[in-house]
Amino acid sequence: MLIETRYLKFFVLIILAMGANSAKSQDSLHVTPFERYWTKPRIVPKIGFGTQSTAFIEAGVQLHQIYVHPLALASAGPYFTVDALIKKSNPIDDFIIGPKIGYEVTGGLFGVAADFTYYTDFNRESVMFTPKAGLTILGFADLFYGYNLSLSNDTFKSISKNRFSLVFNINKDYFNLRAAGRKPEKHHQ
């Protein structure tokens, strides 16, 4: 009986070792230490606030994807958001809305973006082109300075040339990059 127990323990240890080796080899097939890849594009909320002559809030969506690199993360994607500006004097009469379309690229701690915004108070209108640059936390949170270039003859006094904004790209892939869907790689022949 002592011999049978010893063989049974030996057999169980071999099975456990084979199972651990199999699990280890499966993980190593999907994860390499210096792997680089783009996550699949995902429509994510883009929200923030900022200031120019007056304060504003920004809300919308971005088709956002993350580039995973061993040294840092990058991100890129087009976005559609809306700025809402409210002056303190008379919020109902001075309400200005600005739908915008743009593109953002970040890498590590730096980012750039540019957008076109159509500002209106439903009586007047103004179109702005705004290049932006600044600091980012891997594309998740952006602290940008922008310079408004008017493309219209008419402009609003509450929209100044300079603007500062803090915007968040709320992509759940940041919280678990290993489980994020990956963009298929193109194979060259």
N, C-alpha and C positions, 0 to 999 in steps of 0.2 A: 504494500500500500504506500509506503514511503517513496518508492521508485515511481509509482504512477503519479503522485502529487508533484514530484520534481519535474516529470515530463510535462504535466499539465501546466505548471507555472512557466516552464520554458516555452511551450507552445503559445500561451497567452502573451508573453513578452515579445515573441517574434511577431505576432499579429498586431500588437500595439505599435511596435517599431515600424512595421510596414505601413500602417495607417498614418502615423505621424510623418513618415517620409513621403507618402503620397500627398498629404495635405500641403507639406512644405513645397513639393515640386509644383503643385497646382498654383500656389501663390507666386512662385518665382516665374511662372510662365506669363503672368499678367502684370507684374510689377518689377521694373528694373530700377536701379538706383538713380540713373541719369536720364530717365525717360522724359521726352518732350512731346506734348500733344495739345490740341485745341479741344475744349469741351464742345458738345453740341450747342448750337445757338438756342437760346431760351428767351422767351418774352418775359421780362421782369419789371416790377414797379420801379420807377425812378422818381424820387421825391427829394425836395430840398427847400431852402430858403436863402435869401440874400438881400443885398441892398444896392441901390444906385442912388438916385435922388430920394426915392422912397423905398420902403421895404417891400419885398415881394415873396410869394410862395411859388413853387414850381412843382408840378405833378404830371406824371405821364407814364409811358412805357418805353423800354429799350429792347431791341433784339440783341442780347448780350451774350458774348462767349468769352471764355477765359483761356489764356495760353499758359499751360503749366510747364515751367522750366526749373531745373534744379537750383538755380540761383535766385529766382524771383517769379512773380506772377505778372502777367500782362492781361489786358482785356481790350475788346474793341466791339463796336457795333453802332448802328444807326438808332436814333431815338425820335420820338414824338412826344412833346410835353406842352404844357400850357403854363404861362406866367400869369399871375393875378396880382396887380398893383392896386393898392388902396391908399389914398392920401388921407391924412389925419383930419384935415379941415372938414370935409363933407364926403364920407365914404360912398354914399349913394350916387352923388353927382360926379365924383372923380374916380369911379371904378374903371380900370383899364384891364383888358384881357389880351393876352398875346400867345396864340398858338404858334408853336415853333417846330421845325424839323432840323435835325443835325446829325453829326457823327462824332464819336469820341474814341480816342485811343489812349491807353495808359500802359506804362511799363515800370514796374517797381514802385518808386516814389514820385514819378513825374507823369503828367498827363497833358494832353491837348484835346481841344474840341473846337467845333465851329458850327454855327447854326444860323438859320434865317428865321426871323420872328415877324409876324404880322400883328402889330398892336392896334387895337381899336377900342373906342369908347362907345361905339355904335352910332357915332355922328362923324367922327374923324378917323383917319387911319394913317399908319406909318409902318414902313417896312425897314427892318434893321438886319444887318449882317454882323455877327459877333464872333470873332476868333477869341479863344480862351486858352489859358495855360495855367499850370499850377502844380500843387502837391496833391498826391493821392495816396491812399492806403491800399495798394495793390488793385486799384480799380473799384473797390467797394465804396469808399468815401472820397469825394473830390472836393478840394478847396481851391477854387479857380478864380483868377482875375480875368475879366473880359473887357473888350473895348468895342462899344457899339458904333458901327458905321452906318449912318442913315442912307438908305436907298430911295428916300422919298423927299419931296419938298417940304412937307409938313411933318413936324415932330412934336411930341408931347414934352412939356417942361418937367414932368416927373420921371422922364427917361433920360438919364445923363449919359455922357460918353463912357464913364467908368462904372464897372459893376463887379461886385464880389459875391460869390455864391458857395454854399456848402450843399452838395448833392450826394445822395446815397443811391447806389445801384443794388437793389435787394435781390441778389441772385443766390438761391439756396445752395448752389454748387460750391460756394466758398466754404461752407461748413463741412463738406465731405467730398473733397476732390477725387479721392480714389473711387468713389461710387458714382461720380458724375458720368453721364453719357459722353462718349468720345466721338468727335467728328471723324468720319472715315478718311483714312489716308489715301492719297492718290498715288498709285504705283506707276513709276516710269518704266517704259519698256525699251 
